[in-house]
């Protein structure tokens, strides 16, 4: 095939090097000459560019991934056609694939393997909440960036869960090393199929190899249908029974025995990560970052000294006397979570310290599930502008009175202002307050009327009537481009 390195697509994207190739497309490292930044471009092969079904599948990938906004999903930046050849532009992730990492390291540290499984699962949860099933979860489709984070890519055979398939009945799509039994048999594919494939990926991270091998892909696929998964503890005895049980349930061949949703899998993986961290006396690699984001319920499985790392120093400092008071105050602020890091200092106002788990998504009118990306909610108080909580995608605009996210200012505060930071302004929200979260918006008190967020940093002046409310809600009534994104919430008193 003639190389396209050096080609300038649509006068903007320069193809610098080929970094991957598949059955229908080639991936290039490229340079966006307009915004002057590196990108990755997936370009449809010339020989199938005239195939209507393949082009539709390729375009479907762009539409599917464009709906997804999550720190562990490779972002779609643009899509277009050049000389009748469709292409998709992705963020450029500097690093290696998870498959390369496994080949390079062999078996990954147990806590790191679990941490990567959690990050991948959170990405899949985002996709499933948007009614998208990946269908091809494998280490080759997981990128490990320069900071060690996992990012899922290549939704090339992704399909909407409520859309009729565009492939013939019985056709198996996906890599058979990780294919679910129902997918191998050509049966309907759901989010549970992604759960199975992720279970196989986790097995490989722990053992350094895939569980089934055969003369060809069909033989391997049939082993997923007929043969029991090899015992992970027999291959790696230090794997705990709890982790082995999670893998067994994730890879159950019968759907009624498998995790019903990736959300259930995440909960058990977080428990396992806490247990593995406690057993090892600490965490390594990416597990060090992930352990800070697990749910409060899972964190309770950590020893006290890990949940409160400053307590030993605090005991010693208390004996010092007067100087201890300063350290105690600092320790309390650390214990409270993300605190006031990065807060503005408006005249006459003081930032309120918030805990790491202070944020909660709020969707009282949602059906069938009253939630809005719960796996992302802590991103609204992590004091990291590169992460954010987002609403679900509403292409036709909100079909309900509103959705939102609230923060817990326990035990209560007479807040005078609330600041919202967002990567994408344009949506509309008002601020409400309550002593207890209500089942619907009528149970909250409006403390700042709705207005359009016009800047990346939007501050609301609050009128609480002098009352110290515990909960403050950002109530979103209009979205832009189908979504609203909240990177950070700050309270001021």
N, C-alpha and C positions, 0 to 999 in steps of 0.2 A: 504494500500500500504506500502510495506517495505521501511523504511527510508534509504536514501542514504547518510545521514550526516556522514562525516568522510571519504567518498570515495575520492580517488585521481584519477582524470580523466587524462589519458595519462601521468601519472607520474608527472603532473605539477599542476593541479588545485584541491585544497582540498575543498570539500563541507563542509561548517561550520554550516549553518543553513538554513532551508527552510523559504523563505519570501513571497512566493506567489505560486498560482497554477491556471491553466486554463484547458480547455478541452483537449488540446493536449500537454501541457508541464508544468513543474514545475520550479520555479525560486529559486535559492539558493544564499545566500551570501557565497562567496568563497574567497580563498586566492591563489594568483599566487605565487607559491613557487620559480619560476625562477626569477621574477622581484621583489618579496617580496612586494606585494601590494594587497589590497583588490579589488575584482572584483565581478560582478554579473553574474551568469550563468543560461541560460535557457536551460533545458534538456528535450528532447522529451520523452514522456511517453513510457515505454516498450511495452505496449499493442498495440500501434499504430506504433511502430518503423518499422514494416514490411509492412505498408500501403504505397505504392509508391506515391500516390497522396498527402498524408499528409506530407511525407518526402520532396516532391518537394515544397510544400507550406512552410515548415519550412526552407528549404534551400533558397527559394525565399526571405524570410524575411531577412536572413543574407546578401544576395546579394543586396537587396534594401537598407537596412540601411547602408551598407558599403559604398555606394555611397555618403552618406550624411555627410557633415562636417559643423556643426553649433553649436554655444554655447548654443542653446536651444534645441538641440537634443542629447539624450543619445548616446554616441559613441560606435560603435561596435569595439572591440579590436581584436577578434580572432573567429574562428569557426573551428569545427572539429567533429570527431566521436570517441567514446570510446565503445568498445564492441558492434559495430553496432548501437549505439545510438547517433544521431547527437546532438550537443550542440552549443550554441552561447555564446560568452563571451562579456560582456558589461562593460563599466566603472561603478564603484560602486558609486552611488549617496546617500550620507548620508542625510536623511531628511524624508519627508512624502509625500504621494500622495495628489494631490489637493482635491480629494474626502474626504480624512481624514481631511484635513484642513477645508473644508466646514462643515463637521459633528461636528468638534471640536468648530468652531467659529460661526456657523450659517451663517448669511449673512455677506459677506466680505465688508470691506470699499469700497465705490464706486470706488475711484481712484485706489485702489489696484486691484479690479476685472478687471478694464479696462487695467491696466498695465499687468496683467497676460494674458489677451486676446491678447494683442499686442505681447508678447513674444511667445505665442503659435502660433499666426498667422505668425510671422517671421519664425518659425521653419517649418510650413506648406509651406510657400512660397519657402523655400529652397528645400523641397521635390518636390513641383510641378515644380520648375525649372529643376529638375532632372527627370521629367516625372514620379514621384511617387505620387500616391494618398494614403493617410493613410487608409481611410475607417472605422476607429474605433476611432474617436476622442471623448474622454470622460475624466472626471476628474481622473478616475482610471489610465489612461495612461499618466498622467502628474505628474512628480515628482517635489517637491519643495525642493531645496537643502539647505544646511546649511546656505548659504548666502541669501536665500530667492528667488532665481531665479527659473523660471519654465523651465523644460526640458521634451520634449515629448519623449515617449518611446513606445514600443510594436507596431511595424509595422507588427505584425503577420499576418494580412490579407491585408497588403499593396500590391498593384499591379501596374506594370508599365502602364502608360496611353496608351502606344503604343503596349502593349502586349495582346494577346488573353487571356481571363480569363481561369483559371484552375478549376473553379467551374461550376456546372450545371446552365443553364439559370433559372432565377427565384428564385434562392436560396438567401436568405437574410443573409448577413454577417454583424456583428457589433452588438452593444448593442442597443436595440430598444428604450431605454430612450432618445437617442440622434440621432437616425437614420433619414436620410433625406427621404422625401416622395418617391423620385425616387428609392432609395436603397430599401425601404420597399416594393416597387412594383416590384422589380427585374429588373428595367430598368438600362441602362448604368450608371456607376458611374464615375464622374469627380471631379476635384478640387472644383467645386461648392458644391458637397456633403459634403466635409470637411468644407466649409464655413458655411453650415447649422448647422452641428454638433457643431461647435465652437460657433455659435450664441446661441444654447441651453445651452452649457456650461456656457457662459456668463450670461444667464438668471438665471441659477442655482446659480452662484456665488453671484448674486445680491439678490436673494430671499431665498436662503438656501434650495431649494427643486427643484425637476424636474417638468416640466410643466404638464406632462400627466401621469396619473396612470390608471391601468386597471387590470382585473382579471389575465391576462397573457401577455406575450411579444407580441403576435400577436395583442391583443387588443390595447396595447400601440402603436404599429407600425401603426395601422390603424388610430389612433387619429392624428398622425403626418401627415397622408395623408389627412384627412377629416376635422379636427377641427382647428379653429383659435387658435393661441398661446395666452394664457391668457395675459392680459395687465400687463406689468411689473410695470407700474406706479401705478396700482391699488394695487399691492402687496407691493410696496415700493414707496410711493409718492415722496420721495426726489430724485428719479432718474429723470434726466433732460429729456426734450423732445428730445434733440439732441441724447442722448444715446439711448432712446427708439426707435428713428427712425433708428438708426444703427442696433439695434436688429431686428426690423421689416423687414428691407431690407435683413439682413443676413439670416433670417429664412423664407423668402418668399417661398411659396410652388411652385410657377411657376418660372422656371429658368430664364425667361426673366425679371423678376422683382427682382431677387436675384443679389447680387454682382457677376459680371462676373468673378472676380478673387480675390484671397486673398490679392493681392497687393492693390486693391481698398478698401478693408475692412480695411487694415492697415492704409491707409491715413485718413479715417474717424475716426478710433479709436484714432489716434494720435491727431486729432483735438479735439475730445471729452475729452481726457486726459488733454490737455492744458486748455480747458474750465472748466473742473471740478476742476483742480488745482487752476485756477484763482478764481473760485467761492468760494472755501474753504479757500483761502488765503495761501495755502501750500499743500504739499503732504505727504503721509504716506507710511510706508512699502516699498514694491518693487517699488511703483510708484515714489519714490524719485530717484531711479536709472534710471528707464525707461524714465522719463521726460527729462533727460539729453541726451537721444539718439534720440529723435523725430526729424523730419525734420525741417529745418529752416522755412518752410512755416507754420507748426503747431506751432512752438515756437513763431511766431508773435502774436498768440492769448493770450500769457501770458502777464500780466501787465509788464511795464517797470522794476519795482523793482524786478521782478522774473527773467527776462531775464538778468538783470545787478544787481545782488545782492549786489555789492560793492558800488553802487552809493551814498547811504546815508552817508556811512563812508567817501567816497571821498569828499563830499561837506564839511563835518566838517574838514577834514584834510587840504583842500585847505586854510582854514582860518588860519591855524597854521603858514604858511609861508614857510620857507626853507625846513622843514621836509616834507611838503606836496609833494614836487617834487619826493621824493623817493617812497612815497605811490602811487602817480599817475602812476608812471612807472610800479609798481607792479600790479596795478589795470588793466592797459592796457594789460599787459601780460596775466592776468587771463581772461580778456574779449576776448582775441584773441583765447581762446580755450585751447587745450591741450598743446600748447606752446612747450617748449623744455624739458619737464620732462623726465628724463631717458636717455637723449642724451649723447653720448660719448663726450670726450673732446680731440680730436686729436690735436696735436701741430699745431698752426697757423690757425686753423679753428674755426668758431663760429657757433653754431646751429641756424637755422632759426625757429622762432616761427610760428607754423601752427594752424589754427582754428580747432574746433571740426568737422566742416563740410567741411574741406578742401579737402577731398578725393572724387574722382568720378570714378566709374567703366567705362571702355571704351571697346566697342565691335563693331567697325564700320562695320565689315563684318558679324555680326550675323544675322541670320534669324530664325524665323520671328521677333524676338525681339532683338534689338541691345543693350543688357545689359548683365552684368555678376554679378549676385548676388548683386543688388543695396542695398538690406537691410543690407549687411555686410560692405559696403564701409567705414563707419566711424570707423570700428574696426581697420583700417590701420593707424589711427592717434589718437587712444584713449589712447595710452601709457600704454596699458595693454597687456603683452605678452600672456596671456591666451585666448585672443580673436583674430580673424584674418578674413581678407577678403580672399575669395578663388574664383578661376575660376570655371566655370561649370566643370563637369566631362567629359573628352574626352578619352574614353577607348582605342580607336585606335590611339591616338595622335591628335594634333590639326588639324582640317580640314579646316583651314583658315590661312591667313598670320600671325595672332597673335591676342592676346587680352591683356588687361592691366588695369592699374589703375593709375590715375594721381593726383597730389596735386596742389592746388592753393596757390601760394606764393604771393598773392596780397600785394602791387601793382606790385611787380616784384623784382627779386634778381639775381645778378650775382653769381649763385651757383657754388661752386668749387668741391663739393662732394655730393653724395646721398648714404644713407645707408639703406639697406633693411634687415629686421629681419624676419625670417621665422621658423616655427616649423619643416618643412620638406624640407631640401635642395635637390638639384638635378635637378631643372628646369633651363631653360635658359632665360635670358632677357637682353635687352639693354635699355639705357636711352635716351629719346628724350625730347626736349623742344620746347615751342611755346609761342607766345604772345596771341593766341587764339586757343582753341581746334579745330582741323580740322576734316572734315568728314571722312578722312582716314589717314593712316600713312604717306602718301606722303606730307602732309601739316606740318609735324613736322620735326625738325632738330635733327639729331643724334648727341648727345653730349658725349656718351660713348658706344662703340661697345658692341654687345651682347656677353655674356659669361655665363658659367654655374655657378649657385649659389652653391658653394661647402660647405659653412659653414652656421650655423644659423644666423650669422651676416656677411653680404657681403657689402663692401663699393666700390662704383664706383667713380673714378676720372672723373670730368666733364670738357669738353672743350667748353665753351659757346662763345669764341671769345670776351670776355669782355661785352657781351650783358646781360642786366637784363631781363631775361624771367620771365613770370608770372606762366606758367604751366610746370610741369616736370612729364614725363610719364615713368612708368615702363612697357616696352613693352615685353610681354612674347611670345616667339616663340616656346618653347618646354616645355612640362609638364612631370612630373614623376608620375607614378601610376595614370594617368588620370587627375591630378590636380596640380595647383600651389597655395601656400598659402602665404599670406603676413600679418604678424602680425603687423609690424610697418614700417613706412617710415620716415626717418629723412633727412633733407636738411642741408647743411653746406655752409657757405660763407667765 
